[in-house]
């Protein structure tokens, strides 16, 4: 049996889901027998592959770059997993929604800056009017709630998905697993 190709993607979020993923510790070695992580902020790959079996996406869609990325990830993934509350609900990144992107950029780059008060237009991608969860842009196959989901939740969910065992997310998250 060949290994499944897995990708992890970071949109607008804090990287806490990736940290929790890494908290699987030695259980990552068990999973490494079944999967190859072919794209992730924690590996050196710079270009999303033509096709992966499972993509785990952290973060909300807050910019035009995020929107393009989530659409590309969905088009090149057999299964897409929204990992964490930012990907599922918008969570913390969406706290800017009542203010709008212009007010946020002015606050960050004009009001709070003492030097070179200007809104960047090259490095910072164009922000969307509102931050939204990924399922408002693409079809999501599995939702792993939590801020972040626990290492136990990641391990149980990924083990079930790669082995074909039954997956009951509510049982994983009910007691803070």
MIDOSE-1310 file (N, C-alpha, C; in nm, 2 decimals, decimal comma, always signed):
residues 177
xxxx	+0,08/-0,12/+0,00/+0,00/+0,00/+0,00/+0,09/+0,12/+0,00; +0,06/+0,22/-0,09/+0,14/+0,34/-0,09/+0,09/+0,44/+0,01; +0,18/+0,53/+0,05/+0,14/+0,62/+0,16/+0,05/+0,73/+0,10; -0,04/+0,78/+0,18/-0,12/+0,89/+0,14/-0,04/+1,02/+0,15
xxxx	-0,07/+1,11/+0,05/-0,01/+1,24/+0,05/-0,09/+1,34/+0,13; -0,03/+1,40/+0,23/-0,10/+1,49/+0,32/-0,03/+1,63/+0,31; -0,12/+1,73/+0,31/-0,07/+1,87/+0,31/-0,13/+1,94/+0,43; -0,06/+2,04/+0,49/-0,12/+2,13/+0,58/-0,10/+2,27/+0,53
xxxx	-0,20/+2,35/+0,55/-0,20/+2,49/+0,50/-0,24/+2,58/+0,61; -0,17/+2,70/+0,61/-0,19/+2,80/+0,71/-0,24/+2,93/+0,63; -0,37/+2,96/+0,66/-0,43/+3,09/+0,61/-0,41/+3,19/+0,72; -0,52/+3,27/+0,75/-0,51/+3,38/+0,85/-0,55/+3,32/+0,99
xxxx	-0,44/+3,29/+1,07/-0,46/+3,24/+1,20/-0,33/+3,25/+1,28; -0,32/+3,18/+1,39/-0,21/+3,20/+1,48/-0,10/+3,09/+1,47; -0,13/+2,99/+1,40/-0,04/+2,87/+1,39/-0,06/+2,77/+1,50; -0,16/+2,80/+1,59/-0,18/+2,71/+1,70/-0,22/+2,57/+1,66
xxxx	-0,30/+2,56/+1,55/-0,34/+2,43/+1,51/-0,22/+2,35/+1,46; -0,12/+2,41/+1,39/+0,00/+2,34/+1,35/+0,08/+2,30/+1,47; +0,08/+2,38/+1,58/+0,16/+2,35/+1,70/+0,09/+2,23/+1,77; -0,04/+2,23/+1,77/-0,11/+2,12/+1,83/-0,09/+1,99/+1,75
xxxx	-0,09/+2,00/+1,62/-0,06/+1,89/+1,53/+0,08/+1,83/+1,56; +0,18/+1,92/+1,58/+0,31/+1,87/+1,62/+0,32/+1,81/+1,76; +0,22/+1,85/+1,85/+0,21/+1,80/+1,98/+0,18/+1,65/+1,99; +0,15/+1,59/+1,87/+0,13/+1,44/+1,87/+0,26/+1,37/+1,90
xxxx	+0,37/+1,44/+1,90/+0,50/+1,39/+1,94/+0,53/+1,26/+1,87; +0,56/+1,15/+1,95/+0,60/+1,02/+1,89/+0,49/+0,96/+1,81; +0,37/+1,00/+1,83/+0,26/+0,95/+1,74/+0,28/+0,99/+1,60; +0,35/+1,10/+1,58/+0,38/+1,14/+1,44/+0,46/+1,04/+1,37
xxxx	+0,54/+0,96/+1,44/+0,62/+0,85/+1,38/+0,53/+0,74/+1,33; +0,43/+0,71/+1,41/+0,33/+0,61/+1,37/+0,26/+0,66/+1,24; +0,22/+0,78/+1,23/+0,15/+0,84/+1,12/+0,24/+0,84/+1,00; +0,37/+0,87/+1,02/+0,47/+0,88/+0,91/+0,48/+0,74/+0,83
xxxx	+0,44/+0,63/+0,90/+0,44/+0,50/+0,83/+0,33/+0,50/+0,72; +0,22/+0,58/+0,74/+0,10/+0,58/+0,66/+0,09/+0,70/+0,56; +0,16/+0,81/+0,60/+0,14/+0,93/+0,52/+0,28/+1,00/+0,49; +0,28/+1,07/+0,38/+0,39/+1,16/+0,35/+0,34/+1,30/+0,36
xxxx	+0,40/+1,39/+0,44/+0,36/+1,53/+0,45/+0,43/+1,59/+0,33; +0,36/+1,63/+0,23/+0,43/+1,68/+0,10/+0,42/+1,83/+0,09; +0,34/+1,90/+0,17/+0,34/+2,04/+0,17/+0,29/+2,09/+0,31; +0,36/+2,19/+0,36/+0,32/+2,24/+0,49/+0,42/+2,36/+0,53
xxxx	+0,37/+2,45/+0,62/+0,47/+2,55/+0,67/+0,58/+2,49/+0,75; +0,56/+2,36/+0,79/+0,67/+2,29/+0,87/+0,76/+2,21/+0,78; +0,74/+2,21/+0,65/+0,84/+2,14/+0,56/+0,88/+2,24/+0,46; +0,98/+2,21/+0,37/+1,04/+2,30/+0,28/+0,97/+2,32/+0,15
xxxx	+0,87/+2,25/+0,12/+0,80/+2,26/-0,01/+0,74/+2,40/-0,02; +0,76/+2,46/-0,14/+0,71/+2,60/-0,16/+0,58/+2,60/-0,25; +0,56/+2,50/-0,33/+0,45/+2,50/-0,42/+0,36/+2,38/-0,39; +0,22/+2,42/-0,39/+0,13/+2,31/-0,35/+0,13/+2,21/-0,46
xxxx	+0,13/+2,08/-0,43/+0,14/+1,97/-0,53/+0,01/+1,96/-0,62; +0,03/+1,89/-0,73/-0,08/+1,87/-0,82/-0,20/+1,80/-0,76; -0,18/+1,71/-0,66/-0,29/+1,64/-0,60/-0,24/+1,58/-0,47; -0,32/+1,60/-0,36/-0,29/+1,54/-0,23/-0,42/+1,46/-0,19
xxxx	-0,40/+1,36/-0,11/-0,51/+1,29/-0,06/-0,59/+1,36/+0,05; -0,51/+1,42/+0,14/-0,58/+1,50/+0,25/-0,51/+1,63/+0,27; -0,59/+1,74/+0,28/-0,53/+1,87/+0,31/-0,60/+1,92/+0,44; -0,52/+1,95/+0,53/-0,56/+2,01/+0,66/-0,54/+2,16/+0,65
xxxx	-0,64/+2,24/+0,67/-0,63/+2,39/+0,65/-0,66/+2,46/+0,78; -0,57/+2,54/+0,83/-0,58/+2,62/+0,95/-0,60/+2,77/+0,90; -0,69/+2,84/+0,98/-0,71/+2,98/+0,96/-0,83/+3,01/+0,87; -0,86/+3,14/+0,88/-0,98/+3,19/+0,81/-0,93/+3,26/+0,68
xxxx	-1,03/+3,29/+0,59/-1,00/+3,36/+0,46/-1,01/+3,51/+0,49; -0,90/+3,58/+0,48/-0,90/+3,72/+0,52/-0,85/+3,81/+0,40; -0,78/+3,75/+0,31/-0,72/+3,83/+0,20/-0,75/+3,77/+0,06; -0,72/+3,84/-0,04/-0,74/+3,78/-0,18/-0,64/+3,67/-0,20
xxxx	-0,52/+3,67/-0,13/-0,43/+3,56/-0,14/-0,48/+3,44/-0,07; -0,55/+3,46/+0,05/-0,61/+3,34/+0,12/-0,72/+3,28/+0,03; -0,80/+3,36/-0,03/-0,91/+3,31/-0,12/-0,85/+3,23/-0,23; -0,75/+3,28/-0,30/-0,69/+3,21/-0,41/-0,63/+3,08/-0,36
xxxx	-0,56/+3,08/-0,25/-0,50/+2,96/-0,19/-0,60/+2,85/-0,16; -0,71/+2,89/-0,09/-0,80/+2,79/-0,05/-0,87/+2,72/-0,17; -0,89/+2,80/-0,27/-0,95/+2,75/-0,40/-0,86/+2,65/-0,47; -0,73/+2,69/-0,47/-0,63/+2,60/-0,53/-0,62/+2,47/-0,44
xxxx	-0,61/+2,48/-0,31/-0,60/+2,37/-0,23/-0,72/+2,27/-0,25; -0,84/+2,33/-0,25/-0,96/+2,24/-0,27/-0,95/+2,17/-0,41; -0,91/+2,24/-0,51/-0,90/+2,18/-0,65/-0,80/+2,07/-0,66; -0,70/+2,07/-0,57/-0,59/+1,98/-0,57/-0,59/+1,88/-0,45
xxxx	-0,71/+1,86/-0,39/-0,71/+1,78/-0,27/-0,84/+1,68/-0,28; -0,81/+1,56/-0,25/-0,93/+1,46/-0,25/-1,02/+1,49/-0,13; -0,96/+1,52/-0,01/-1,03/+1,55/+0,11/-0,97/+1,67/+0,17; -1,06/+1,76/+0,21/-1,02/+1,89/+0,28/-1,08/+1,89/+0,42
xxxx	-0,99/+1,91/+0,51/-1,02/+1,92/+0,66/-1,00/+2,06/+0,71; -1,11/+2,12/+0,76/-1,10/+2,25/+0,83/-1,05/+2,22/+0,97; -0,93/+2,26/+1,00/-0,87/+2,24/+1,13/-0,87/+2,36/+1,22; -0,95/+2,36/+1,32/-0,96/+2,47/+1,42/-1,07/+2,56/+1,39
xxxx	-1,10/+2,64/+1,50/-1,21/+2,73/+1,49/-1,20/+2,85/+1,40; -1,08/+2,89/+1,37/-1,06/+3,00/+1,27/-1,11/+2,95/+1,13; -1,07/+2,83/+1,09/-1,11/+2,77/+0,96/-1,26/+2,75/+0,96; -1,32/+2,71/+1,07/-1,46/+2,67/+1,08/-1,55/+2,79/+1,09
xxxx	-1,51/+2,89/+1,18/-1,61/+3,00/+1,21/-1,55/+3,14/+1,17; -1,42/+3,15/+1,15/-1,36/+3,28/+1,13/-1,29/+3,32/+1,26; -1,35/+3,28/+1,37/-1,29/+3,30/+1,51/-1,22/+3,43/+1,52; -1,10/+3,43/+1,58/-1,03/+3,55/+1,61/-1,00/+3,64/+1,49
xxxx	-0,95/+3,59/+1,38/-0,93/+3,68/+1,26/-1,06/+3,76/+1,22; -1,17/+3,70/+1,25/-1,30/+3,77/+1,21/-1,34/+3,88/+1,30; -1,26/+3,90/+1,41/-1,29/+4,01/+1,50/-1,27/+4,15/+1,44; -1,20/+4,15/+1,33/-1,19/+4,28/+1,26/-1,31/+4,31/+1,17
xxxx	-1,40/+4,22/+1,15/-1,51/+4,25/+1,07/-1,60/+4,37/+1,10; -1,63/+4,40/+1,23/-1,71/+4,52/+1,25/-1,64/+4,65/+1,22; -1,51/+4,65/+1,20/-1,43/+4,77/+1,18/-1,40/+4,79/+1,03; -1,38/+4,68/+0,96/-1,35/+4,68/+0,82/-1,20/+4,69/+0,80
xxxx	-1,15/+4,65/+0,68/-1,01/+4,64/+0,65/-0,94/+4,78/+0,66; -1,00/+4,88/+0,61/-0,94/+5,02/+0,60/-0,90/+5,07/+0,74; -1,00/+5,05/+0,83/-0,97/+5,10/+0,97/-0,86/+5,02/+1,04; -0,86/+4,89/+1,01/-0,75/+4,80/+1,07/-0,62/+4,84/+1,01
xxxx	-0,61/+4,86/+0,88/-0,48/+4,90/+0,82/-0,43/+5,04/+0,87; -0,53/+5,13/+0,88/-0,49/+5,27/+0,93/-0,44/+5,26/+1,07; -0,51/+5,18/+1,16/-0,47/+5,17/+1,30/-0,33/+5,11/+1,31; -0,30/+5,00/+1,23/-0,17/+4,93/+1,24/-0,06/+5,01/+1,17
xxxx	-0,08/+5,07/+1,06/+0,03/+5,13/+0,98/+0,04/+5,28/+0,99; -0,07/+5,35/+1,03/-0,06/+5,49/+1,04/-0,06/+5,54/+1,19; -0,17/+5,51/+1,26/-0,19/+5,56/+1,39/-0,09/+5,50/+1,49; -0,05/+5,38/+1,48/+0,05/+5,31/+1,57/+0,19/+5,32/+1,52
xxxx	+0,22/+5,38/+1,41/+0,35/+5,38/+1,36/+0,42/+5,52/+1,39; +0,54/+5,51/+1,43/+0,61/+5,64/+1,45/+0,70/+5,68/+1,34; +0,74/+5,58/+1,25/+0,82/+5,60/+1,14/+0,75/+5,54/+1,01; +0,78/+5,60/+0,90/+0,72/+5,55/+0,77/+0,58/+5,52/+0,78
xxxx	+0,50/+5,61/+0,82/+0,35/+5,59/+0,83/+0,29/+5,58/+0,69; +0,28/+5,45/+0,65/+0,21/+5,42/+0,52/+0,16/+5,28/+0,52; +0,05/+5,26/+0,45/+0,00/+5,13/+0,44/+0,07/+5,05/+0,33; +0,13/+4,94/+0,36/+0,20/+4,87/+0,26/+0,11/+4,82/+0,15
xxxx	+0,16/+4,82/+0,03/+0,08/+4,77/-0,09/+0,15/+4,66/-0,17; +0,27/+4,62/-0,12/+0,35/+4,52/-0,19/+0,35/+4,39/-0,11; +0,39/+4,39/+0,01/+0,40/+4,27/+0,09/+0,27/+4,22/+0,15; +0,19/+4,31/+0,19/+0,06/+4,28/+0,25/-0,05/+4,26/+0,14
xxxx	-0,11/+4,14/+0,13/-0,21/+4,13/+0,03/-0,33/+4,21/+0,06; -0,41/+4,23/-0,05/-0,54/+4,31/-0,04/-0,63/+4,23/+0,06; -0,68/+4,30/+0,16/-0,77/+4,24/+0,25/-0,91/+4,23/+0,20; -0,98/+4,12/+0,23/-1,13/+4,12/+0,19/-1,21/+4,21/+0,29
xxxx	-1,33/+4,24/+0,25/-1,41/+4,33/+0,33/-1,44/+4,26/+0,47; -1,47/+4,13/+0,46/-1,49/+4,06/+0,58/-1,41/+3,93/+0,58; -1,37/+3,88/+0,70/-1,30/+3,76/+0,72/-1,41/+3,65/+0,72; -1,39/+3,54/+0,65/-1,49/+3,43/+0,65/-1,43/+3,30/+0,67
xxxx	-1,50/+3,20/+0,72/-1,45/+3,06/+0,73/-1,44/+3,00/+0,59; -1,35/+2,90/+0,58/-1,32/+2,84/+0,45/-1,44/+2,77/+0,38; -1,54/+2,72/+0,46/-1,65/+2,65/+0,39/-1,74/+2,75/+0,32; -1,72/+2,88/+0,33/-1,80/+2,98/+0,25/-1,73/+3,00/+0,12
xxxx	-1,62/+2,94/+0,09/-1,55/+2,95/-0,03/-1,54/+2,81/-0,11; -1,52/+2,71/-0,03/-1,50/+2,57/-0,09/-1,57/+2,47/+0,00; -1,59/+2,35/-0,06/-1,65/+2,24/+0,01/-1,55/+2,18/+0,11; -1,59/+2,16/+0,23/-1,51/+2,11/+0,34/-1,57/+1,97/+0,37
xxxx	-1,48/+1,87/+0,38/-1,52/+1,73/+0,41/-1,53/+1,70/+0,55; -1,44/+1,75/+0,63/-1,43/+1,72/+0,78/-1,40/+1,85/+0,85; -1,47/+1,87/+0,96/-1,45/+1,99/+1,05/-1,39/+1,93/+1,18; -1,27/+1,98/+1,22/-1,20/+1,95/+1,35/-1,21/+2,07/+1,43
xxxx	-1,31/+2,09/+1,52/-1,32/+2,21/+1,60/-1,22/+2,21/+1,71; -1,20/+2,33/+1,77/-1,11/+2,35/+1,88/-1,02/+2,47/+1,85; -0,97/+2,53/+1,96/-0,88/+2,64/+1,94/-0,76/+2,62/+2,03; -0,67/+2,54/+1,99/-0,68/+2,45/+1,87/-0,74/+2,32/+1,90
xxxx	-0,76/+2,23/+1,80/-0,80/+2,09/+1,83/-0,68/+2,03/+1,90; -0,71/+1,94/+1,99/-0,60/+1,88/+2,07/-0,52/+1,78/+1,99; -0,40/+1,75/+2,03/-0,32/+1,65/+1,96/-0,39/+1,52/+1,96; -0,47/+1,49/+2,06/-0,54/+1,36/+2,06/-0,65/+1,36/+1,96
xxxx	-0,71/+1,48/+1,94/-0,81/+1,49/+1,83/-0,75/+1,47/+1,69; -0,64/+1,54/+1,67/-0,56/+1,52/+1,55/-0,53/+1,37/+1,52; -0,47/+1,31/+1,62/-0,42/+1,18/+1,61/-0,54/+1,08/+1,58; -0,64/+1,09/+1,66/-0,76/+1,00/+1,63/-0,82/+1,02/+1,50
xxxx	-0,84/+1,15/+1,46/-0,90/+1,18/+1,33/-0,81/+1,13/+1,22; -0,69/+1,17/+1,22/-0,60/+1,13/+1,11/-0,58/+0,98/+1,10; -0,57/+0,91/+1,21/-0,56/+0,76/+1,21/-0,68/+0,70/+1,15; -0,80/+0,75/+1,19/-0,93/+0,70/+1,13/-0,93/+0,72/+0,98
xxxx	-0,90/+0,84/+0,94/-0,91/+0,88/+0,80/-0,81/+0,80/+0,71; -0,69/+0,78/+0,76/-0,59/+0,71/+0,68/-0,61/+0,56/+0,68; -0,67/+0,50/+0,79/-0,69/+0,36/+0,79/-0,83/+0,32/+0,75; -0,92/+0,41/+0,73/-1,06/+0,38/+0,69/-1,15/+0,34/+0,81
xxxx	-1,10/+0,36/+0,93/-1,18/+0,34/+1,05/-1,29/+0,44/+1,07; -1,40/+0,41/+1,14/-1,51/+0,51/+1,16/-1,45/+0,63/+1,23; -1,50/+0,75/+1,19/-1,46/+0,88/+1,25/-1,58/+0,94/+1,31; -1,57/+0,97/+1,44/-1,68/+1,04/+1,51/-1,62/+1,16/+1,58
xxxx	-1,62/+1,27/+1,51/-1,56/+1,40/+1,56/-1,63/+1,44/+1,70; -1,76/+1,42/+1,71/-1,82/+1,46/+1,83/-1,77/+1,39/+1,95; -1,74/+1,26/+1,94/-1,68/+1,18/+2,05/-1,54/+1,23/+2,08; -1,47/+1,28/+1,98/-1,33/+1,32/+2,00/-1,33/+1,46/+2,07
xxxx	-1,42/+1,54/+2,05/-1,42/+1,68/+2,10/-1,51/+1,70/+2,23; -1,59/+1,60/+2,26/-1,69/+1,62/+2,37/-1,62/+1,63/+2,50; -1,51/+1,56/+2,52/-1,44/+1,57/+2,65/-1,31/+1,63/+2,64; -1,29/+1,72/+2,55/-1,16/+1,79/+2,54/-1,05/+1,70/+2,49
x	-1,08/+1,59/+2,42/-0,98/+1,50/+2,37/-0,88/+1,57/+2,28
